[in-house]
Amino acid sequence: MPETLITVAIIAVLVLICVIAVRSIIKRGKQGCCGAGGGDIAENIVKDTSGYSHSYSVKIGGMHCDKCASRIALAFNRQDGVFAKVSWKDGSADILSENPLSELQIRSTIMGLDYTVEKITDASKKQ
């Protein structure tokens, strides 16, 4: 009888683990890999960047899909005087701004979304 009880307890724990794993997979399927939600990110911010004289290239780690890139781009594009194009495939962002951005501003925007900043290049200084 004690062996049966132990077997039942082990099976119950394994079933519980499987239920938790399946729920996690379903949640990830609905919300996407980055938690950006199941639907498309509809907000599209268009700016006239002709007066944006500062340019930065950023190498970003941790992006896995287009929604990841959209989250980062929106975080910059919602800021006044800043515009960003982000590619998750290249793991990069091109950021334009009217005024100089500090490395801290760029890093905090990206890292605040749980991505990593591998390298920041001030392309304005090359001109």
C-alpha positions in Angstrom: 0.0 0.0 0.0 2.8 2.6 0.8 4.4 2.0 -2.6 1.1 2.7 -4.3 0.7 6.0 -2.3 4.2 7.1 -3.4 3.4 6.2 -7.0 0.2 8.2 -6.9 2.0 11.2 -5.4 4.7 11.1 -8.1 2.1 10.9 -10.8 0.1 13.8 -9.2 3.3 16.0 -9.2 4.1 15.1 -12.8 0.5 16.0 -13.9 0.7 19.3 -12.1 4.0 20.1 -13.8 2.5 19.3 -17.2 -0.6 21.5 -16.5 1.7 24.4 -15.6 3.8 23.9 -18.7 0.8 23.7 -21.0 -0.7 26.9 -19.5 2.6 28.7 -20.0 2.8 27.6 -23.7 -0.8 28.8 -24.2 -0.1 32.2 -22.6 3.1 32.7 -24.7 1.1 31.8 -27.8 -1.5 34.5 -27.0 1.0 37.2 -25.9 3.9 36.7 -28.1 7.5 35.9 -27.1 8.1 39.4 -25.6 4.8 39.9 -23.8 3.8 42.6 -26.2 0.4 41.1 -26.6 -1.2 38.8 -29.0 -2.4 41.4 -31.5 -0.3 43.6 -33.8 1.1 46.8 -32.4 -1.0 49.3 -34.3 0.6 52.6 -33.2 2.6 54.0 -36.1 4.3 57.3 -35.4 5.5 59.3 -38.4 7.8 62.3 -38.0 9.5 64.7 -40.4 13.1 63.9 -39.6 14.7 66.4 -41.9 15.9 68.6 -39.0 17.3 65.6 -37.0 21.0 66.2 -37.1 22.1 63.5 -34.5 22.3 59.9 -35.5 23.0 56.8 -33.4 23.5 53.1 -34.3 22.7 50.7 -31.5 23.3 47.0 -31.4 20.6 45.4 -29.3 20.4 41.9 -27.8 17.3 39.9 -26.7 14.9 40.7 -29.6 13.1 37.6 -31.0 10.4 38.9 -33.2 8.9 42.0 -35.0 6.9 42.9 -31.9 10.1 43.2 -29.9 11.4 45.7 -32.5 8.1 47.6 -32.5 8.2 47.9 -28.7 11.7 49.5 -28.8 10.8 51.7 -31.8 7.7 53.0 -30.1 9.6 53.8 -26.9 11.8 56.1 -28.9 9.2 57.5 -31.3 6.9 58.6 -28.5 9.7 60.9 -27.3 9.7 64.5 -28.7 12.5 65.1 -31.3 13.5 61.4 -31.5 12.8 58.8 -34.2 14.0 55.2 -34.4 13.9 52.3 -36.9 14.5 49.0 -35.3 15.3 45.6 -36.9 15.0 42.5 -34.8 16.7 40.4 -37.6 19.8 42.6 -37.5 19.5 43.2 -33.8 20.0 46.9 -34.4 18.4 50.3 -34.1 19.0 53.5 -36.1 18.0 56.5 -33.9 17.7 60.1 -35.2 17.3 63.0 -32.9 17.0 66.8 -33.0 19.2 67.2 -29.9 22.1 65.1 -28.7 21.1 61.9 -26.7 23.3 60.7 -23.9 24.3 57.1 -23.8 22.4 56.8 -20.6 19.1 58.0 -22.3 19.5 55.4 -25.0 20.5 52.6 -22.7 17.7 53.3 -20.2 15.0 53.3 -22.9 16.1 50.0 -24.3 17.0 48.3 -21.0 13.7 49.5 -19.4 12.0 47.2 -21.9 14.2 44.2 -20.8 16.6 44.2 -23.8 20.3 44.5 -23.7 22.5 47.2 -25.3 25.7 45.7 -26.8 27.1 48.8 -28.5 26.2 52.4 -29.2 27.8 54.3 -32.1 27.4 58.0 -32.5 27.1 58.2 -36.3 26.8 62.1 -36.1 30.5 62.3 -35.1 31.6 60.5 -38.3 30.2 63.1 -40.6 
